Amino acid sequence: MTSLLASAHRLVVKVGSALVTNDGKGLDHAALARWSAQIASLVNAGREVVLVSSGAIAEGMQRLGWPTRPDTIHELQAAAAVGQMGLVQAYEASFRIHGLHAAQILLTHDDLADRTRYLNALSTLRTLLGMKVVPIINENDTVVTDEIRFGDNDTLGALVANLIEADALVILTDQQGLYTADPRKDPAATLVAHARAGDPDLEKMAGGAGSAISRGGMLTKILAAKRAARSGAHTIIASGREQDVLLRLAGGEAIGTHLEAAEAPLSARKTWLADHLQVRGQLVLDSGAEKALRQEGKSLLPIGVLTVSGHFERGAVVSCINVHGHPIARGLINYSAADARKIAGQPSQQIESILGFVDETELIHRDNLVLL
């Protein structure tokens, strides 16, 4: 099998903490130099690369002289703020050797949840890539709260892949790839060389949601691959310990686990809707509305809505579920929560008599809705 990276022009590379730090004791500058050299080779060969890198907190702890990782959020944020200085300085120095500049991009989920900020981030990244600058992205730990966290850099990498419509997401880890079982516990476990991103069996292999090995482990990478596939990006999970792993992948060598995006990519706008984690409300749809959305490609009308929950204004992202609680779609709603409750279950021609005005005849227009 040829590497899915062989024909990729635009890619997102995510490196975890284990690959950029000395056992949590600050940055491994030799490792950063190796990553920079490989990425520089790809950029100079005409490819566009965005780097999602961990390591800021570990570097901050070393600079502050903290022997153990703090427990409080404010101390972690302080460590991240100090460590980001060292992380970007180290990368900038490494890339400068190869005649390239690096740029720091710190994101929160709010940056990608708000349509205007989403487009601003996209424009900035496109401009940097066009200038052959390597964007280095991390979560903005200094201001983030639980409500707007990405949760891990695997998820962040997938969302960035969606944002820039990358061809591939490369998740580098200290494992060889995805195994049929936990190789630390099952000697019969074998490496999964190729699979379809989003295959439910992959999540079972990774331990399933809430399992002991899923936290910060392989499950987050499987879910990241599923998310990246929404915009057509393939995902490769491989060991960052492999010599020149990025260059070998780009050259066609099949290393690690290759998860192919088998579905047609969503449009950028619908990808944004699908990945808008901060939904503001929820609509329960009847079977007729579910059929209209799933099978007939229609907009969502008020008459098909059974209940409305949440507090939101016009233009908010809401989720649509069926009577069994299964997710159907997400979309931008045309009415506030208060107005949506009033017209739920009613024919569209009754909207004006109920509300005294009509913004749209649909609760959610098809162009502003994405099926899940």
C-alpha positions in Angstrom: 0.0 0.0 0.0 1.2 3.5 -0.9 1.2 6.1 1.9 -1.8 8.4 1.9 0.6 11.2 2.4 2.3 10.6 -0.9 0.0 12.9 -2.9 -1.0 15.3 -0.1 -0.2 18.9 -0.9 -1.5 20.5 2.3 -1.1 18.7 5.6 -1.4 19.1 9.3 1.3 17.4 11.5 0.6 16.9 15.2 3.4 16.0 17.6 2.6 14.9 21.1 4.4 15.9 24.3 6.3 12.6 24.5 8.0 13.5 21.2 9.1 17.1 22.0 10.0 16.9 25.7 12.6 15.2 27.8 10.3 13.0 29.9 8.3 16.1 30.8 11.5 18.0 31.8 11.4 20.9 29.3 11.9 20.7 25.6 14.0 18.2 23.7 15.7 20.6 21.4 17.3 17.9 19.3 13.9 16.4 18.6 12.5 19.8 17.6 15.5 20.2 15.3 14.6 16.9 13.6 10.9 17.9 13.2 11.9 21.2 11.8 14.4 19.7 9.3 11.8 17.3 8.0 9.0 19.9 7.7 11.5 22.3 6.0 12.2 19.6 3.4 8.5 19.2 2.7 7.9 23.0 2.5 10.9 23.5 0.2 9.5 20.7 -2.0 6.3 22.7 -2.5 4.1 21.3 0.2 2.2 23.3 2.8 2.6 22.2 6.4 0.8 23.3 9.6 2.4 22.0 12.8 0.3 21.4 16.0 2.8 20.9 18.8 2.5 20.1 22.5 5.2 21.0 25.0 4.4 24.4 26.3 3.5 23.4 29.9 6.5 21.1 30.3 8.8 23.9 29.1 7.1 26.4 31.4 7.5 24.1 34.4 11.2 23.8 33.7 11.7 27.5 33.3 9.8 28.2 36.6 11.7 25.5 38.4 8.6 23.4 39.2 9.5 19.7 39.7 5.9 18.4 39.5 3.0 19.3 37.4 0.7 21.7 39.2 -3.0 20.8 40.0 -4.6 24.2 39.8 -5.8 25.6 36.4 -4.3 29.0 37.0 -0.8 27.5 37.7 -1.1 25.3 34.5 -2.1 28.4 32.6 0.8 30.3 34.0 3.2 27.5 33.0 1.7 27.4 29.5 2.2 31.2 29.1 5.9 31.0 30.1 6.4 27.8 28.1 5.0 29.1 24.9 7.8 31.6 24.8 10.4 28.8 24.8 8.5 26.5 22.5 8.2 29.1 19.7 11.7 30.4 20.2 13.0 26.9 19.8 11.0 26.3 16.6 11.8 29.6 15.1 15.5 29.1 15.7 15.3 25.6 14.2 13.4 26.7 11.1 15.6 29.7 10.5 18.5 27.3 9.9 16.6 26.1 6.9 15.7 29.5 5.7 12.1 29.4 6.9 10.1 31.4 9.5 7.6 30.1 12.0 4.4 31.7 13.3 2.6 31.2 16.5 -1.2 30.7 16.4 -3.0 30.2 19.7 -6.6 29.1 19.4 -9.6 28.4 21.6 -12.8 26.7 20.5 -14.5 30.1 20.5 -12.1 31.1 17.7 -13.5 28.3 15.5 -17.1 28.4 16.9 -17.6 32.0 15.8 -18.0 32.2 12.0 -16.2 35.6 11.7 -13.3 34.5 13.8 -13.2 31.1 12.0 -12.9 32.9 8.7 -10.2 35.3 10.1 -8.2 32.3 11.3 -8.5 30.7 7.9 -7.4 33.8 6.1 -4.3 34.2 8.4 -3.3 30.6 7.9 -3.7 30.7 4.2 -1.6 33.8 4.0 1.1 32.3 6.1 1.2 29.1 4.0 1.3 31.2 0.9 4.4 32.9 2.3 6.1 29.6 3.1 5.8 30.3 6.8 5.2 27.3 9.1 2.3 28.0 11.4 2.8 26.4 14.9 -0.6 25.9 16.5 -1.5 25.1 20.1 -4.5 25.6 22.3 -4.5 29.0 24.0 -4.2 27.5 27.5 -3.7 30.9 29.2 -7.3 32.0 28.6 -9.1 28.7 27.9 -11.9 27.5 30.2 -13.5 24.0 30.4 -16.4 25.3 28.2 -14.2 26.3 25.3 -11.5 23.6 25.5 -10.7 21.5 22.5 -9.7 18.9 25.1 -6.6 17.6 23.4 -4.3 18.4 20.5 -5.6 15.4 18.5 -8.9 17.1 18.3 -7.3 20.5 17.6 -5.3 19.0 14.8 -8.4 17.6 13.2 -10.3 20.9 13.5 -7.3 22.7 11.9 -7.3 20.1 9.1 -11.0 20.9 8.6 -10.3 24.7 8.8 -7.7 24.8 6.1 -9.2 21.9 4.1 -6.0 19.9 4.4 -5.4 16.7 2.4 -4.0 14.8 5.3 -3.6 14.9 9.1 -0.5 13.2 10.5 -0.7 12.3 14.2 2.7 11.3 15.5 2.9 9.5 18.7 5.1 7.1 20.7 3.2 4.1 19.5 3.6 2.4 16.1 -0.1 3.1 15.3 -3.5 1.6 16.0 -3.6 -2.0 17.2 -6.5 -4.5 17.3 -6.1 -4.5 21.1 -3.8 -2.9 23.7 -0.4 -4.4 22.8 0.7 -3.8 26.4 -1.9 -6.3 27.6 -2.5 -8.5 24.6 0.5 -10.1 22.9 -1.7 -11.2 20.0 -2.5 -7.6 19.1 -1.7 -6.7 15.6 -1.1 -3.3 13.8 -4.0 -2.0 11.8 -2.3 -0.9 8.6 -5.3 0.5 6.7 -8.9 1.2 7.5 -11.7 3.6 6.8 -11.9 6.7 9.1 -15.1 6.6 11.0 -15.4 2.8 11.1 -17.1 2.0 14.4 -14.9 -1.0 14.9 -11.9 1.3 15.3 -13.4 2.9 18.4 -14.0 -0.6 19.9 -10.3 -1.4 19.2 -9.2 1.8 20.9 -11.1 0.9 24.1 -14.4 2.8 23.7 -15.5 5.9 25.3 -14.6 6.2 29.0 -12.3 3.3 29.1 -9.1 3.4 31.0 -6.8 3.4 28.0 -8.9 5.9 26.0 -7.9 9.0 28.0 -5.3 10.8 26.1 -4.7 7.6 24.2 -5.7 6.0 20.9 -9.4 6.8 21.1 -8.8 10.5 20.8 -6.8 9.9 17.6 -9.5 7.6 16.1 -12.1 10.3 16.8 -9.8 13.0 15.4 -9.5 10.9 12.2 -13.3 10.7 12.0 -13.6 14.4 12.3 -10.8 15.2 9.8 -12.5 12.9 7.3 -15.5 15.2 7.2 -13.5 17.7 5.1 -11.9 14.9 3.1 -8.6 14.7 5.0 -7.0 11.3 5.4 -5.3 10.5 8.7 -2.0 8.7 9.4 -1.2 7.6 13.0 2.5 6.7 13.2 5.5 6.6 15.5 7.5 9.7 15.8 10.4 7.6 16.8 10.8 6.3 13.2 13.7 7.9 11.4 12.6 10.6 9.0 9.0 9.4 9.4 7.5 12.5 7.6 9.9 12.3 4.7 9.3 8.5 4.3 5.6 8.9 4.4 5.7 11.7 1.9 7.8 9.5 -0.3 5.1 6.9 -0.4 6.3 4.5 2.4 3.4 2.9 4.3 4.2 3.5 8.0 1.8 3.1 10.9 -2.0 3.2 10.5 -3.6 4.9 7.5 -7.2 5.9 8.0 -8.8 6.8 4.7 -11.5 9.5 4.3 -13.8 7.4 2.2 -16.7 9.9 2.0 -16.9 12.9 -0.2 -15.7 16.0 1.7 -18.2 18.4 3.1 -18.1 22.0 2.0 -16.1 24.2 4.3 -19.2 25.8 5.7 -20.9 22.5 6.5 -17.7 21.2 8.0 -17.7 24.2 10.3 -21.3 23.4 11.3 -20.6 19.8 11.9 -17.6 20.6 14.2 -19.3 23.4 16.0 -19.1 21.8 19.4 -20.8 24.6 21.3 -24.4 24.1 20.2 -26.8 26.4 21.9 -30.0 24.4 21.8 -31.6 21.2 20.7 -34.6 20.3 18.6 -36.5 17.0 18.7 -37.8 16.0 15.3 -40.7 13.7 14.4 -40.2 10.9 12.0 -41.5 12.9 9.0 -39.0 15.6 9.6 -36.2 13.1 10.0 -37.1 11.5 6.7 -37.3 14.9 5.0 -33.8 15.7 6.1 -32.1 12.4 5.6 -33.8 11.0 2.5 -35.2 14.0 0.7 -32.6 16.6 1.3 -35.1 19.2 2.4 -35.0 22.1 4.9 -36.3 21.8 8.4 -39.8 23.2 8.8 -41.5 24.1 12.1 -44.2 21.5 11.7 -41.7 18.7 12.1 -40.3 19.9 15.5 -41.7 18.3 18.6 -39.8 20.2 21.3 -37.2 23.0 21.6 -34.7 23.2 24.4 -31.9 25.7 25.3 -31.6 29.4 25.2 -30.4 30.9 21.9 -30.8 33.7 19.5 -31.4 33.7 15.7 -28.3 32.4 13.9 -27.2 30.1 16.7 -26.1 26.5 16.0 -28.5 23.9 17.3 -28.6 20.2 17.2 -31.4 18.1 15.8 -32.2 14.7 17.3 -34.9 12.1 16.7 -37.4 10.8 19.2 -34.9 8.1 20.3 -32.2 10.7 21.1 -30.0 9.9 18.1 -28.3 12.9 16.4 -29.6 13.8 13.0 -28.1 17.2 12.1 -26.8 20.5 13.1 -27.6 23.9 11.6 -28.0 27.6 11.9 -31.6 28.3 13.2 -33.6 31.2 11.8 -35.5 32.0 15.0 -34.7 32.5 18.7 -35.5 29.8 21.2 -38.6 31.7 22.5 -40.0 32.1 19.0 -39.0 28.5 17.9 -41.0 27.1 20.8 -44.1 29.1 19.8 -44.1 27.9 16.2 -42.8 24.3 16.8 -45.3 21.8 15.3 -47.1 24.5 13.3 -47.4 24.9 9.5 -45.1 27.5 8.0 -48.1 29.6 6.8 -49.1 30.1 10.5 -45.7 31.7 11.5 -46.9 35.3 10.9 -50.2 34.9 12.8 -48.3 33.3 15.7 -45.3 35.6 15.9 -46.6 38.7 14.1 -43.7 38.5 11.6 -41.9 36.0 9.3 -38.1 35.9 9.0 -38.0 32.6 7.0 -40.5 29.8 6.3 -37.9 27.3 7.5 -36.5 26.9 11.0 -33.2 25.7 9.4 -32.5 26.1 5.7 -30.9 23.2 3.9 -27.9 25.3 3.0 -27.3 26.0 6.7 -27.7 22.4 7.8 -25.4 19.4 7.8 -26.4 15.8 8.5 -24.4 13.8 11.1 
